[in-house]
Amino acid sequence: MILLPWWVYLCIIGIIYSGYMAFQTARQDRVVDEEFIENEGRIFIERIEKEREKRDKEKQLKVISVDENLDEDDTQKDKTAV
C-alpha cells in the first residue's frame, strides 16, 4: 500500500462520508415529497368529489323544479280547457 500523509486519508474518508450523506438525504427527500404529493392528491380528489356532489344536488333540484312547472302548466291547461 502506498503511504500517503494522514490528511489525504482524512480527505478520502470525508469524500466517502459526504457521498453517503448526500445519498441518504436524497432518499429522505424523495420519501417526504411522495407523502406530500399523496396528501395533495387526496385533498384534490376530495374537493372534486364535493364539487360533483354539489352539481348532482343542483341538477336534481333543477329537475324537480322543472317537473313542478310542468305540473302547474298542465293544471292551468286543464282549467282553461274545461
C-alpha positions as CSV (number, residue, x, y, z in Angstrom):
1,M,0.0,0.0,0.0
2,I,1.2,3.5,-0.9
3,L,2.0,5.6,2.2
4,L,0.3,8.9,2.0
5,P,0.1,11.7,4.5
6,W,-2.7,11.3,7.1
7,W,-4.7,14.3,5.9
8,V,-5.1,12.6,2.4
9,Y,-6.8,9.6,4.1
10,L,-8.9,12.0,6.1
11,C,-10.0,13.8,2.8
12,I,-10.8,10.4,1.2
13,I,-12.9,9.4,4.3
14,G,-14.6,12.8,4.2
15,I,-15.5,12.5,0.5
16,I,-16.9,9.0,1.0
17,Y,-18.9,10.2,4.1
18,S,-20.2,13.2,2.1
19,G,-21.4,11.0,-0.7
20,Y,-23.1,8.7,1.7
21,M,-24.9,11.6,3.4
22,A,-26.0,13.1,0.1
23,F,-27.5,9.7,-0.9
24,Q,-29.3,9.4,2.4
25,T,-30.6,12.9,2.2
26,A,-31.9,12.5,-1.3
27,R,-33.7,9.3,-0.3
28,Q,-35.3,11.0,2.7
29,D,-36.4,14.0,0.5
30,R,-37.9,11.6,-2.0
31,V,-40.0,10.0,0.7
32,V,-41.1,13.3,2.1
33,D,-42.0,14.6,-1.4
34,E,-44.0,11.4,-2.2
35,E,-46.0,11.8,1.1
36,F,-46.7,15.5,0.3
37,I,-47.8,14.7,-3.3
38,E,-50.1,11.9,-2.0
39,N,-51.6,14.3,0.6
40,E,-52.2,17.0,-2.0
41,G,-53.7,14.4,-4.4
42,R,-56.1,13.2,-1.7
43,I,-57.2,16.8,-1.0
44,F,-57.7,17.4,-4.7
45,I,-59.8,14.3,-5.1
46,E,-61.9,15.1,-2.1
47,R,-62.6,18.6,-3.5
48,I,-63.6,17.2,-6.8
49,E,-66.0,14.7,-5.1
50,K,-67.6,17.5,-3.1
51,E,-68.0,19.6,-6.3
52,R,-69.5,16.6,-8.1
53,E,-72.0,16.0,-5.2
54,K,-72.9,19.7,-5.3
55,R,-73.5,19.6,-9.1
56,D,-75.6,16.5,-8.7
57,K,-77.8,18.1,-6.0
58,E,-78.2,21.2,-8.1
59,K,-79.2,19.0,-11.1
60,Q,-81.7,17.2,-9.0
61,L,-83.2,20.5,-7.8
62,K,-83.5,21.7,-11.4
63,V,-85.2,18.5,-12.4
64,I,-87.7,18.8,-9.5
65,S,-88.4,22.4,-10.3
66,V,-88.9,21.7,-14.0
67,D,-91.3,18.8,-13.1
68,E,-93.3,21.2,-10.8
69,N,-93.5,23.8,-13.5
70,L,-94.8,21.2,-16.0
71,D,-97.4,20.0,-13.5
72,E,-98.5,23.6,-13.0
73,D,-98.8,24.2,-16.7
74,D,-100.8,21.0,-17.2
75,T,-103.2,22.1,-14.4
76,Q,-103.7,25.5,-16.0
77,K,-104.3,24.0,-19.4
78,D,-106.9,21.6,-17.8
79,K,-108.7,24.6,-16.2
80,T,-108.8,26.6,-19.4
81,A,-110.0,23.6,-21.4
82,V,-113.0,22.9,-19.2
